[in-house]
Amino acid sequence: MNGFGTFLSSNYIYIAGFLIAILLLMILLIALLILKHSILRAVGRSSTDLKNELRSVVQPKFLDISVALEEILELAVEVWRLEMRLAKSEQLPENYSKAAAHSVSKFKRYLSKHDIEIIDYTGQKFNDGLNVEVLNYETDSSVTEPYIKETFEPSLMVRGELVKRAKVIVVKN
């Protein structure tokens, strides 16, 4: 029995060692899974950052604007249109013309106060680097340098950033 007891106690030692080895392997496996998850999360975050940076480089540099600001910008275009119509109108009595011009001036002060700028390119020299959308090119043999004949919609800037490009007609030779 002495030999059998030694055999039994040595088997318990082997079994206990085997169980400890399995337990250590499981702990190592769990640690590796946690490390893998952390790495994947870090890589995922950095790839998201990279995608956002690439998107910002490739996309035009326009401000991301809210719906409320978009409505104010539409109003700015209408104020500009009203101002253009008033400048061309000769049929309004002088007192109405002055009152309307005063109202337009108040609107423009409000827009200016909120860093919204309206840019009309009519009459300015045209070059291909100008950030406008050309609706049409007209030819005139007497023209030496291309110029913007008419602005259909002005450019709009908010806090110095372009949010809407002007739509123009260009006259060239």
KOLVO-404819 format. One record per atom (N, C-alpha, C, O): x, y, z; residue in three letters. Coordinates in Angstrom, 3 decimals, decimal comma, m for minus. Example, Ala and Ser with C-alpha at 12.3 -4.5 7.8 and 13.67 -1.06 7.14 Angstrom:
2
px  py  pz  code
13,190  m5,690  7,800  ALA
12,300  m4,500  7,800  ALA
13,200  m3,300  7,800  ALA
14,236  m3,319  8,465  ALA
12,850  m2,250  7,080  SER
13,670  m1,060  7,140  SER
12,900  0,030  7,870  SER
13,409  1,138  8,039  SER
END
This chain:
173
px  py  pz  code
0,819  m1,170  0,000  MET
0,000  0,000  0,000  MET
0,858  1,226  0,000  MET
0,461  2,283  m0,490  MET
2,038  1,081  0,552  ASN
2,951  2,203  0,570  ASN
3,263  2,664  m0,840  ASN
3,313  3,868  m1,090  ASN
3,469  1,766  m1,747  GLY
3,760  2,135  m3,136  GLY
2,543  2,718  m3,821  GLY
2,654  3,626  m4,645  GLY
1,338  2,169  m3,462  PHE
0,122  2,683  m4,067  PHE
m0,175  4,089  m3,571  PHE
m0,646  4,923  m4,344  PHE
0,090  4,374  m2,294  GLY
m0,104  5,708  m1,729  GLY
0,834  6,702  m2,362  GLY
0,447  7,842  m2,619  GLY
2,068  6,291  m2,622  THR
3,023  7,166  m3,293  THR
2,555  7,433  m4,707  THR
2,647  8,554  m5,208  THR
2,043  6,374  m5,352  PHE
1,547  6,520  m6,719  PHE
0,364  7,483  m6,745  PHE
0,266  8,336  m7,627  PHE
m0,541  7,339  m5,760  LEU
m1,720  8,170  m5,702  LEU
m1,359  9,627  m5,425  LEU
m1,912  10,528  m6,056  LEU
m0,439  9,871  m4,491  SER
m0,063  11,244  m4,177  SER
0,707  11,876  m5,327  SER
0,567  13,077  m5,563  SER
1,515  11,109  m6,050  SER
2,223  11,674  m7,198  SER
1,253  11,982  m8,330  SER
1,463  12,945  m9,068  SER
0,193  11,186  m8,486  ASN
m0,829  11,478  m9,505  ASN
m1,580  12,760  m9,158  ASN
m1,897  13,557  m10,041  ASN
m1,867  12,960  m7,854  TYR
m2,518  14,202  m7,439  TYR
m1,641  15,408  m7,743  TYR
m2,140  16,464  m8,135  TYR
m0,363  15,252  m7,567  ILE
0,572  16,342  m7,865  ILE
0,558  16,632  m9,355  ILE
0,534  17,794  m9,760  ILE
0,572  15,590  m10,174  TYR
0,534  15,788  m11,627  TYR
m0,787  16,420  m12,060  TYR
m0,818  17,326  m12,893  TYR
m1,875  15,922  m11,477  ILE
m3,194  16,456  m11,823  ILE
m3,293  17,914  m11,367  ILE
m3,794  18,767  m12,099  ILE
m2,811  18,192  m10,153  ALA
m2,841  19,564  m9,651  ALA
m1,977  20,463  m10,523  ALA
m2,377  21,585  m10,834  ALA
m0,804  19,994  m10,920  GLY
0,071  20,764  m11,807  GLY
m0,584  21,002  m13,157  GLY
m0,503  22,091  m13,726  GLY
m1,250  19,933  m13,669  PHE
m1,935  20,037  m14,950  PHE
m3,060  21,067  m14,869  PHE
m3,237  21,873  m15,783  PHE
m3,825  21,038  m13,764  LEU
m4,918  22,003  m13,590  LEU
m4,390  23,430  m13,453  LEU
m4,979  24,370  m13,986  LEU
m3,290  23,584  m12,745  ILE
m2,672  24,909  m12,610  ILE
m2,200  25,408  m13,977  ILE
m2,366  26,584  m14,301  ILE
m1,613  24,515  m14,777  ALA
m1,159  24,894  m16,121  ALA
m2,339  25,309  m16,991  ALA
m2,244  26,285  m17,735  ALA
m3,452  24,580  m16,906  ILE
m4,651  24,934  m17,676  ILE
m5,194  26,287  m17,209  ILE
m5,581  27,124  m18,025  ILE
m5,219  26,493  m15,892  LEU
m5,682  27,762  m15,344  LEU
m4,809  28,919  m15,819  LEU
m5,331  29,971  m16,188  LEU
m3,496  28,743  m15,816  LEU
m2,587  29,782  m16,310  LEU
m2,794  30,043  m17,800  LEU
m2,748  31,188  m18,248  LEU
m3,021  28,977  m18,562  LEU
m3,295  29,153  m19,998  LEU
m4,594  29,922  m20,221  LEU
m4,677  30,755  m21,123  LEU
m5,605  29,643  m19,402  MET
m6,872  30,361  m19,534  MET
m6,694  31,839  m19,182  MET
m7,254  32,707  m19,851  MET
m5,923  32,124  m18,145  ILE
m5,653  33,511  m17,768  ILE
m4,894  34,217  m18,883  ILE
m5,188  35,369  m19,201  ILE
m3,920  33,533  m19,478  LEU
m3,155  34,092  m20,591  LEU
m4,061  34,344  m21,784  LEU
m3,957  35,377  m22,445  LEU
m4,956  33,392  m22,059  LEU
m5,892  33,541  m23,176  LEU
m6,813  34,740  m22,953  LEU
m7,051  35,514  m23,880  LEU
m7,329  34,900  m21,747  ILE
m8,200  36,044  m21,429  ILE
m7,421  37,355  m21,577  ILE
m7,944  38,328  m22,120  ILE
m6,188  37,382  m21,101  ALA
m5,363  38,591  m21,229  ALA
m5,126  38,921  m22,694  ALA
m5,175  40,087  m23,086  ALA
m4,867  37,886  m23,516  LEU
m4,655  38,119  m24,951  LEU
m5,934  38,638  m25,623  LEU
m5,868  39,509  m26,490  LEU
m7,089  38,109  m25,227  LEU
m8,355  38,590  m25,793  LEU
m8,610  40,049  m25,417  LEU
m9,069  40,837  m26,245  LEU
m8,312  40,405  m24,172  ILE
m8,471  41,800  m23,737  ILE
m7,525  42,699  m24,519  ILE
m7,923  43,783  m24,947  ILE
m6,288  42,275  m24,714  LEU
m5,308  43,039  m25,487  LEU
m5,769  43,197  m26,930  LEU
m5,678  44,282  m27,503  LEU
m6,271  42,096  m27,519  LYS
m6,759  42,143  m28,900  LYS
m7,909  43,153  m29,025  LYS
m7,938  43,954  m29,958  LYS
m8,850  43,107  m28,079  HIS
m9,984  44,027  m28,091  HIS
m9,510  45,483  m27,981  HIS
m10,008  46,357  m28,691  HIS
m8,562  45,732  m27,104  SER
m8,032  47,092  m26,927  SER
m7,346  47,572  m28,198  SER
m7,512  48,726  m28,594  SER
m6,582  46,701  m28,838  ILE
m5,886  47,069  m30,083  ILE
m6,899  47,353  m31,180  ILE
m6,786  48,349  m31,894  ILE
m7,898  46,472  m31,315  LEU
m8,908  46,693  m32,358  LEU
m9,679  47,985  m32,136  LEU
m9,997  48,698  m33,088  LEU
m9,976  48,283  m30,885  ARG
m10,677  49,529  m30,579  ARG
m9,810  50,739  m30,910  ARG
m10,306  51,722  m31,461  ARG
m8,523  50,677  m30,581  ALA
m7,603  51,781  m30,884  ALA
m7,436  51,945  m32,383  ALA
m7,431  53,066  m32,890  ALA
m7,297  50,821  m33,102  VAL
m7,159  50,890  m34,561  VAL
m8,446  51,423  m35,167  VAL
m8,412  52,245  m36,083  VAL
m9,578  50,960  m34,659  GLY
m10,862  51,450  m35,165  GLY
m11,015  52,932  m34,946  GLY
m11,505  53,633  m35,832  GLY
m10,615  53,432  m33,798  ARG
m10,700  54,852  m33,498  ARG
m9,769  55,637  m34,413  ARG
m10,155  56,675  m34,949  ARG
m8,567  55,155  m34,590  SER
m7,625  55,894  m35,419  SER
m8,040  55,847  m36,882  SER
m7,823  56,819  m37,607  SER
m8,633  54,739  m37,340  SER
m9,079  54,699  m38,728  SER
m10,273  55,629  m38,921  SER
m10,424  56,224  m39,987  SER
m11,115  55,761  m37,911  THR
m12,228  56,711  m37,982  THR
m11,690  58,138  m38,055  THR
m12,171  58,951  m38,843  THR
m10,692  58,432  m37,228  ASP
m10,073  59,755  m37,268  ASP
m9,452  60,012  m38,636  ASP
m9,566  61,111  m39,180  ASP
m8,791  58,987  m39,190  LEU
m8,166  59,115  m40,505  LEU
m9,227  59,350  m41,576  LEU
m9,049  60,192  m42,456  LEU
m10,337  58,603  m41,500  LYS
m11,423  58,800  m42,470  LYS
m11,969  60,222  m42,391  LYS
m12,194  60,861  m43,420  LYS
m12,184  60,722  m41,166  ASN
m12,696  62,087  m40,998  ASN
m11,725  63,116  m41,543  ASN
m12,135  64,092  m42,170  ASN
m10,429  62,899  m41,304  GLU
m9,431  63,838  m41,806  GLU
m9,384  63,810  m43,326  GLU
m9,302  64,860  m43,964  GLU
m9,435  62,608  m43,915  LEU
m9,452  62,512  m45,373  LEU
m10,698  63,175  m45,942  LEU
m10,630  63,874  m46,954  LEU
m11,832  62,957  m45,291  ARG
m13,081  63,567  m45,751  ARG
m12,967  65,085  m45,733  ARG
m13,437  65,754  m46,654  ARG
m12,341  65,636  m44,684  SER
m12,222  67,093  m44,587  SER
m11,248  67,645  m45,615  SER
m11,395  68,790  m46,042  SER
m10,248  66,851  m46,026  VAL
m9,294  67,307  m47,035  VAL
m9,929  67,271  m48,413  VAL
m9,712  68,173  m49,222  VAL
m10,712  66,234  m48,687  VAL
m11,284  66,047  m50,016  VAL
m12,501  66,929  m50,247  VAL
m12,700  67,424  m51,357  VAL
m13,325  67,136  m49,210  GLN
m14,537  67,921  m49,375  GLN
m14,207  69,406  m49,459  GLN
m13,220  69,865  m48,884  GLN
m15,049  70,159  m50,186  PRO
m14,837  71,608  m50,247  PRO
m14,900  72,212  m48,852  PRO
m15,536  71,667  m47,950  PRO
m14,243  73,324  m48,695  LYS
m14,163  73,970  m47,386  LYS
m15,387  74,853  m47,151  LYS
m15,278  76,078  m47,125  LYS
m16,523  74,241  m46,985  PHE
m17,735  74,954  m46,656  PHE
m18,051  74,701  m45,192  PHE
m17,776  73,621  m44,667  PHE
m18,618  75,680  m44,546  LEU
m19,020  75,504  m43,154  LEU
m20,209  74,566  m43,079  LEU
m21,070  74,562  m43,959  LEU
m20,248  73,784  m42,035  ASP
m21,413  72,970  m41,756  ASP
m22,398  73,888  m41,040  ASP
m22,117  74,381  m39,948  ASP
m23,558  74,116  m41,662  ILE
m24,473  75,109  m41,106  ILE
m25,766  74,456  m40,636  ILE
m26,200  73,439  m41,177  ILE
m26,363  75,053  m39,636  SER
m27,615  74,548  m39,087  SER
m28,781  74,957  m39,982  SER
m28,642  75,793  m40,876  SER
m29,917  74,355  m39,720  VAL
m31,125  74,677  m40,495  VAL
m31,508  76,134  m40,283  VAL
m31,884  76,816  m41,236  VAL
m31,421  76,623  m39,048  ALA
m31,781  78,018  m38,760  ALA
m30,871  78,975  m39,519  ALA
m31,339  79,964  m40,084  ALA
m29,578  78,685  m39,533  LEU
m28,647  79,546  m40,254  LEU
m28,907  79,466  m41,755  LEU
m28,795  80,467  m42,463  LEU
m29,250  78,289  m42,231  GLU
m29,568  78,129  m43,651  GLU
m30,747  79,020  m44,039  GLU
m30,748  79,618  m45,115  GLU
m31,744  79,110  m43,166  GLU
m32,895  79,973  m43,430  GLU
m32,497  81,447  m43,414  GLU
m32,999  82,233  m44,217  GLU
m31,611  81,822  m42,519  ILE
m31,127  83,206  m42,477  ILE
m30,347  83,512  m43,760  ILE
m30,437  84,619  m44,291  ILE
m29,589  82,539  m44,254  LEU
m28,838  82,747  m45,498  LEU
m29,780  82,903  m46,686  LEU
m29,516  83,699  m47,587  LEU
m30,876  82,149  m46,692  GLU
m31,883  82,337  m47,749  GLU
m32,461  83,746  m47,666  GLU
m32,682  84,398  m48,687  GLU
m32,703  84,206  m46,448  LEU
m33,194  85,568  m46,246  LEU
m32,165  86,581  m46,750  LEU
m32,539  87,596  m47,338  LEU
m30,887  86,321  m46,528  ALA
m29,828  87,227  m46,996  ALA
m29,869  87,354  m48,519  ALA
m29,710  88,451  m49,055  ALA
m30,080  86,239  m49,213  VAL
m30,175  86,285  m50,681  VAL
m31,383  87,110  m51,096  VAL
m31,303  87,878  m52,055  VAL
m32,499  86,965  m50,392  GLU
m33,708  87,735  m50,721  GLU
m33,514  89,223  m50,440  GLU
m34,026  90,063  m51,181  GLU
m32,784  89,557  m49,379  VAL
m32,463  90,958  m49,087  VAL
m31,638  91,532  m50,234  VAL
m31,884  92,652  m50,683  VAL
m30,658  90,763  m50,705  TRP
m29,824  91,199  m51,837  TRP
m30,699  91,412  m53,070  TRP
m30,558  92,423  m53,758  TRP
m31,603  90,470  m53,358  ARG
m32,495  90,597  m54,521  ARG
m33,367  91,848  m54,407  ARG
m33,545  92,581  m55,380  ARG
m33,906  92,082  m53,218  LEU
m34,731  93,269  m52,995  LEU
m33,924  94,539  m53,240  LEU
m34,416  95,487  m53,853  LEU
m32,689  94,553  m52,759  GLU
m31,825  95,713  m52,964  GLU
m31,554  95,933  m54,460  GLU
m31,542  97,072  m54,925  GLU
m31,340  94,854  m55,207  MET
m31,099  94,966  m56,655  MET
m32,354  95,486  m57,366  MET
m32,264  96,326  m58,260  MET
m33,504  94,987  m56,967  ARG
m34,761  95,430  m57,584  ARG
m35,043  96,899  m57,269  ARG
m35,508  97,643  m58,133  ARG
m34,765  97,309  m56,050  LEU
m34,964  98,709  m55,680  LEU
m34,038  99,626  m56,480  LEU
m34,429  100,724  m56,876  LEU
m32,803  99,160  m56,714  ALA
m31,850  99,973  m57,473  ALA
m32,313  100,154  m58,922  ALA
m32,059  101,193  m59,530  ALA
m32,993  99,140  m59,473  LYS
m33,455  99,208  m60,867  LYS
m34,824  99,888  m61,001  LYS
m35,188  100,344  m62,085  LYS
m35,567  99,952  m59,916  SER
m36,925  100,467  m59,961  SER
m36,927  101,994  m60,031  SER
m36,281  102,675  m59,235  SER
m37,662  102,499  m60,993  GLU
m37,813  103,951  m61,130  GLU
m39,261  104,359  m60,926  GLU
m39,579  105,548  m60,950  GLU
m40,145  103,384  m60,724  GLN
m41,569  103,678  m60,651  GLN
m42,053  103,927  m59,220  GLN
m43,159  104,433  m59,030  GLN
m41,269  103,589  m58,237  LEU
m41,689  103,821  m56,854  LEU
m41,585  105,298  m56,512  LEU
m40,627  105,961  m56,911  LEU
m42,558  105,818  m55,780  PRO
m42,429  107,201  m55,299  PRO
m41,204  107,295  m54,387  PRO
m40,812  106,307  m53,767  PRO
m40,619  108,446  m54,309  GLU
m39,368  108,634  m53,573  GLU
m39,492  108,237  m52,106  GLU
m38,579  107,620  m51,558  GLU
m40,612  108,582  m51,458  ASN
m40,754  108,247  m50,036  ASN
m40,818  106,726  m49,826  ASN
m40,278  106,231  m48,837  ASN
m41,468  105,969  m50,737  TYR
m41,488  104,507  m50,638  TYR
m40,108  103,920  m50,904  TYR
m39,673  102,982  m50,236  TYR
m39,446  104,480  m51,870  SER
m38,106  104,011  m52,220  SER
m37,151  104,181  m51,044  SER
m36,362  103,287  m50,738  SER
m37,230  105,353  m50,379  LYS
m36,371  105,606  m49,219  LYS
m36,709  104,667  m48,060  LYS
m35,812  104,173  m47,376  LYS
m37,996  104,426  m47,842  ALA
m38,416  103,540  m46,751  ALA
m37,948  102,106  m47,013  ALA
m37,462  101,429  m46,107  ALA
m38,096  101,657  m48,242  ALA
m37,654  100,305  m48,588  ALA
m36,136  100,189  m48,477  ALA
m35,617  99,185  m47,988  ALA
m35,427  101,224  m48,936  ALA
m33,960  101,218  m48,836  ALA
m33,525  101,203  m47,367  ALA
m32,540  100,554  m47,015  ALA
m34,254  101,913  m46,524  HIS
m33,946  101,925  m45,093  HIS
m34,150  100,523  m44,487  HIS
m33,335  100,070  m43,684  HIS
m35,236  99,845  m44,874  SER
m35,497  98,488  m44,386  SER
m34,410  97,522  m44,836  SER
m33,952  96,684  m44,059  SER
m34,006  97,642  m46,078  VAL
m32,929  96,782  m46,600  VAL
m31,646  97,052  m45,821  VAL
m30,914  96,127  m45,473  VAL
m31,386  98,309  m45,556  SER
m30,189  98,678  m44,788  SER
m30,220  98,057  m43,393  SER
m29,191  97,596  m42,899  SER
m31,390  98,042  m42,755  LYS
m31,517  97,423  m41,430  LYS
m31,248  95,919  m41,501  LYS
m30,553  95,366  m40,649  LYS
m31,805  95,263  m42,523  PHE
m31,538  93,841  m42,709  PHE
m30,045  93,576  m42,885  PHE
m29,494  92,646  m42,296  PHE
m29,403  94,400  m43,696  LYS
m27,972  94,208  m43,959  LYS
m27,140  94,437  m42,699  LYS
m26,147  93,742  m42,480  LYS
m27,536  95,407  m41,865  ARG
m26,836  95,624  m40,589  ARG
m26,992  94,406  m39,682  ARG
m26,043  93,999  m39,012  ARG
m28,187  93,829  m39,664  TYR
m28,430  92,623  m38,868  TYR
m27,521  91,489  m39,346  TYR
m26,887  90,810  m38,538  TYR
m27,466  91,294  m40,650  LEU
m26,618  90,227  m41,203  LEU
m25,150  90,483  m40,869  LEU
m24,424  89,569  m40,477  LEU
m24,726  91,724  m41,026  SER
m23,341  92,087  m40,723  SER
m23,020  91,853  m39,244  SER
m21,934  91,384  m38,904  SER
m23,962  92,180  m38,384  LYS
m23,790  91,987  m36,942  LYS
m23,551  90,513  m36,613  LYS
m22,858  90,195  m35,647  LYS
m24,120  89,626  m37,410  HIS
m23,977  88,187  m37,201  HIS
m22,942  87,564  m38,139  HIS
m22,993  86,369  m38,432  HIS
m21,999  88,396  m38,608  ASP
m20,868  87,956  m39,449  ASP
m21,303  87,243  m40,722  ASP
m20,664  86,284  m41,153  ASP
m22,397  87,716  m41,325  ILE
m22,849  87,181  m42,609  ILE
m22,592  88,257  m43,647  ILE
m23,080  89,381  m43,535  ILE
m21,816  87,893  m44,660  GLU
m21,434  88,848  m45,700  GLU
m22,014  88,410  m47,035  GLU
m21,941  87,237  m47,401  GLU
m22,593  89,365  m47,762  ILE
m23,143  89,127  m49,097  ILE
m22,161  89,719  m50,100  ILE
m21,797  90,890  m49,999  ILE
m21,731  88,911  m51,071  ILE
m20,753  89,397  m52,062  ILE
m21,362  89,316  m53,456  ILE
m21,705  88,238  m53,941  ILE
m21,488  90,482  m54,090  ASP
m21,992  90,596  m55,462  ASP
m20,789  90,864  m56,363  ASP
m20,048  91,822  m56,143  ASP
m20,596  90,025  m57,370  TYR
m19,410  90,133  m58,241  TYR
m19,684  90,925  m59,524  TYR
m18,788  91,035  m60,360  TYR
m20,858  91,468  m59,706  THR
m21,209  92,167  m60,936  THR
m20,192  93,270  m61,237  THR
m19,887  94,107  m60,387  THR
m19,672  93,246  m62,478  GLY
m18,720  94,263  m62,929  GLY
m17,267  93,963  m62,594  GLY
m16,381  94,677  m63,062  GLY
m16,994  92,943  m61,809  GLN
m15,613  92,623  m61,434  GLN
m14,936  91,777  m62,513  GLN
m15,591  91,064  m63,273  GLN
m13,597  91,879  m62,556  LYS
m12,824  91,041  m63,474  LYS
m13,015  89,581  m63,093  LYS
m13,142  89,235  m61,918  LYS
m13,031  88,736  m64,118  PHE
m13,198  87,308  m63,872  PHE
m11,882  86,589  m64,131  PHE
m11,170  86,874  m65,094  PHE
m11,579  85,642  m63,234  ASN
m10,480  84,713  m63,502  ASN
m10,932  83,325  m63,058  ASN
m11,851  83,191  m62,249  ASN
m10,282  82,296  m63,591  ASP
m10,712  80,917  m63,318  ASP
m10,582  80,534  m61,852  ASP
m11,232  79,584  m61,416  ASP
m9,769  81,235  m61,080  GLY
m9,588  80,914  m59,677  GLY
m10,670  81,491  m58,775  GLY
m10,727  81,172  m57,587  GLY
m11,523  82,335  m59,332  LEU
m12,590  82,948  m58,545  LEU
m13,597  81,871  m58,139  LEU
m14,010  81,060  m58,969  LEU
m13,980  81,863  m56,900  ASN
m14,843  80,802  m56,366  ASN
m16,312  81,124  m56,644  ASN
m17,075  81,442  m55,733  ASN
m16,693  81,034  m57,929  VAL
m18,067  81,285  m58,354  VAL
m18,505  80,157  m59,277  VAL
m17,681  79,438  m59,842  VAL
m19,807  80,018  m59,416  GLU
m20,363  79,052  m60,360  GLU
m20,794  79,838  m61,598  GLU
m21,686  80,683  m61,525  GLU
m20,160  79,555  m62,728  VAL
m20,477  80,269  m63,961  VAL
m21,663  79,576  m64,622  VAL
m21,585  78,407  m64,999  VAL
m22,765  80,318  m64,757  LEU
m23,959  79,765  m65,382  LEU
m23,867  79,805  m66,901  LEU
m24,393  78,938  m67,598  LEU
m23,175  80,850  m67,403  ASN
m23,075  81,002  m68,859  ASN
m21,902  81,911  m69,198  ASN
m21,569  82,831  m68,451  ASN
m21,289  81,633  m70,332  TYR
m20,256  82,511  m70,886  TYR
m20,848  83,184  m72,115  TYR
m21,394  82,519  m72,995  TYR
m20,738  84,510  m72,169  GLU
m21,154  85,258  m73,356  GLU
m19,902  85,793  m74,021  GLU
m18,928  86,121  m73,344  GLU
m19,921  85,884  m75,337  THR
m18,748  86,407  m76,046  THR
m19,043  87,808  m76,568  THR
m20,144  88,121  m77,021  THR
m18,006  88,632  m76,483  ASP
m18,073  90,003  m76,977  ASP
m16,675  90,328  m77,481  ASP
m15,717  90,342  m76,707  ASP
m16,559  90,588  m78,779  SER
m15,238  90,813  m79,382  SER
m14,585  92,105  m78,892  SER
m13,373  92,265  m79,031  SER
m15,352  93,021  m78,328  SER
m14,771  94,279  m77,857  SER
m14,167  94,156  m76,454  SER
m13,496  95,076  m75,986  SER
m14,398  93,046  m75,797  VAL
m13,912  92,851  m74,423  VAL
m12,456  92,387  m74,458  VAL
m12,114  91,427  m75,147  VAL
m11,602  93,089  m73,699  THR
m10,190  92,701  m73,636  THR
m9,928  91,736  m72,482  THR
m9,098  90,836  m72,604  THR
m10,628  91,917  m71,367  GLU
m10,486  91,024  m70,215  GLU
m11,860  90,522  m69,816  GLU
m12,824  91,287  m69,819  GLU
m11,962  89,239  m69,472  PRO
m13,275  88,733  m69,054  PRO
m13,753  89,412  m67,765  PRO
m12,961  89,715  m66,873  PRO
m15,049  89,638  m67,694  TYR
m15,612  90,248  m66,489  TYR
m16,973  89,614  m66,205  TYR
m17,563  88,954  m67,060  TYR
m17,447  89,829  m64,996  ILE
m18,731  89,268  m64,589  ILE
m19,812  90,281  m64,941  ILE
m19,888  91,368  m64,367  ILE
m20,644  89,894  m65,901  LYS
m21,702  90,773  m66,389  LYS
m22,836  90,876  m65,379  LYS
m23,379  91,956  m65,145  LYS
m23,190  89,737  m64,782  GLU
m24,346  89,739  m63,891  GLU
m24,190  88,658  m62,828  GLU
m23,680  87,568  m63,087  GLU
m24,639  88,991  m61,639  THR
m24,670  88,018  m60,544  THR
m26,123  87,619  m60,339  THR
m26,963  88,458  m60,015  THR
m26,423  86,325  m60,529  PHE
m27,784  85,846  m60,296  PHE
m28,033  85,559  m58,829  PHE
m29,125  85,811  m58,321  PHE
m27,035  85,038  m58,149  GLU
m27,098  84,849  m56,697  GLU
m25,730  85,216  m56,145  GLU
m24,710  84,846  m56,725  GLU
m25,697  85,939  m55,030  PRO
m24,406  86,362  m54,472  PRO
m23,720  85,225  m53,700  PRO
m24,347  84,227  m53,345  PRO
m22,442  85,402  m53,456  SER
m21,732  84,503  m52,535  SER
m22,118  84,904  m51,122  SER
m22,386  86,072  m50,841  SER
m22,141  83,921  m50,247  LEU
m22,426  84,198  m48,842  LEU
m21,274  83,675  m47,995  LEU
m20,827  82,539  m48,154  LEU
m20,809  84,527  m47,096  MET
m19,729  84,174  m46,180  MET
m20,280  84,271  m44,759  MET
m21,026  85,193  m44,429  MET
m19,901  83,304  m43,926  VAL
m20,253  83,332  m42,511  VAL
m18,956  83,218  m41,730  VAL
m18,213  82,247  m41,872  VAL
m18,692  84,220  m40,905  ARG
m17,449  84,275  m40,124  ARG
m16,220  84,060  m41,006  ARG
m15,272  83,377  m40,617  ARG
m16,254  84,652  m42,195  GLY
m15,111  84,591  m43,102  GLY
m14,998  83,312  m43,901  GLY
m14,048  83,156  m44,668  GLY
m15,938  82,388  m43,749  GLU
m15,920  81,116  m44,480  GLU
m17,023  81,121  m45,534  GLU
m18,156  81,520  m45,263  GLU
m16,676  80,671  m46,738  LEU
m17,645  80,599  m47,822  LEU
m18,670  79,507  m47,541  LEU
m18,297  78,361  m47,289  LEU
m19,952  79,847  m47,581  VAL
m21,000  78,854  m47,385  VAL
m21,870  78,695  m48,628  VAL
m22,591  77,706  m48,763  VAL
m21,800  79,672  m49,538  LYS
m22,563  79,573  m50,777  LYS
m21,824  80,333  m51,867  LYS
m21,468  81,500  m51,701  LYS
m21,600  79,642  m52,999  ARG
m20,901  80,280  m54,113  ARG
m21,880  81,085  m54,956  ARG
m23,045  80,719  m55,105  ARG
m21,384  82,184  m55,500  ALA
m22,200  83,041  m56,358  ALA
m22,464  82,329  m57,688  ALA
m21,665  81,510  m58,139  ALA
m23,595  82,658  m58,299  LYS
m23,935  82,176  m59,635  LYS
m23,890  83,383  m60,552  LYS
m24,608  84,361  m60,341  LYS
m23,035  83,312  m61,585  VAL
m22,764  84,503  m62,403  VAL
m22,787  84,193  m63,895  VAL
m22,756  83,039  m64,323  VAL
m22,842  85,281  m64,670  ILE
m22,669  85,219  m66,124  ILE
m21,402  85,989  m66,438  ILE
m21,208  87,105  m65,958  ILE
m20,544  85,390  m67,244  VAL
m19,240  85,987  m67,579  VAL
m19,222  86,375  m69,055  VAL
m19,692  85,632  m69,916  VAL
m18,668  87,561  m69,324  VAL
m18,463  88,001  m70,696  VAL
m16,975  87,904  m70,987  VAL
m16,143  88,394  m70,224  VAL
m16,650  87,253  m72,120  LYS
m15,241  87,120  m72,507  LYS
m15,122  87,323  m74,007  LYS
m16,117  87,358  m74,730  LYS
m13,886  87,454  m74,454  ASN
m13,608  87,664  m75,883  ASN
m13,686  86,371  m76,639  ASN
m13,481  86,352  m77,852  ASN
END
